[in-house]
Structures are given as structure tokens and as C-alpha cells.
Amino acid sequence: QTQLVESGGGLVQAGGSLRLSCAASGRTFSTYAAGWFRQAPGKEREIVSAISWSGDNTFYADSVKGRFTISRDNAKNTMYLQMNSLKPEDTAIYYCNVLGAWGQGTQVTVSS
């Protein structure tokens, strides 16, 4: 079973940047698509971005297009989310997902 560990969250001012990482255990990570989701207080979990197993195809929610970049390093069993030009509305717990498995999440807080 795949286990996921997110890291890289923190407190940043609006306009700042953070880079999230998702480290996966198991040998199947490199053969499946993966995604980043987020959940803000009082809101449902929503998809932020997704990437194909090869990294050739990506998806971004409209709210983050042009600001976030998803990538993966299959040799390291790790997925990344580079977040630039952060806004207060990006404040949430960010989770990665592979094959239905979820990590524990990492908190991102953007102050205005």
C-alpha cells in the first residue's frame, strides 16, 4: 500500500512562494497519476493540480493556473507543487493523492 508524506507548508506573506513535496513509499508511485488537493476551513476538499505518471500531462484548477506548477521525480518517488504569487485564499491544508491514498497534509497559511 502506498504511503504519502507531505512537507513544505508554512506561513508566508501574500505574493510569496512555497514548494510542497510529497514523498511516496512503495514501488507503484511512478506508474500512476497523482494529484494535489486542498481543504480550507469550512470548505470541501478540492483538487488543485494533477500530473500523469510520466509528467507529460498536467491539470490545474482555474484558481491556481499561472501561479502553481506541479512536477514529479519518479526516481525519487516524489511529487512537488511550486506555489508562486500566493494569495490569502490559498490558505488551506494541502494533501497529495496517489491511487486513493492520502497523506496527512501540510498547512499553508498566506497572510495579507
C-alpha positions, 0 to 999 in steps of 0.5 A: 500500500502506498504511503504519502508524506507531505512537507513544505507548508508554512506561513508566508506573506501574500505574493510569496512562494512555497514548494510542497513535496510529497514523498511516496513509499512503495514501488507503484508511485511512478506508474500512476497519476497523482494529484494535489488537493486542498481543504480550507476551513469550512470548505470541501476538499478540492483538487488543485493540480494533477500530473500523469505518471510520466509528467507529460500531462498536467491539470490545474484548477482555474484558481491556481493556473499561472501561479502553481506548477506541479512536477514529479521525480519518479526516481525519487518517488516524489511529487512537488507543487511550486506555489508562486504569487500566493494569495490569502485564499490559498490558505488551506491544508494541502494533501497529495493523492496517489491511487486513493491514498492520502497523506496527512497534509501540510498547512499553508497559511498566506497572510495579507 
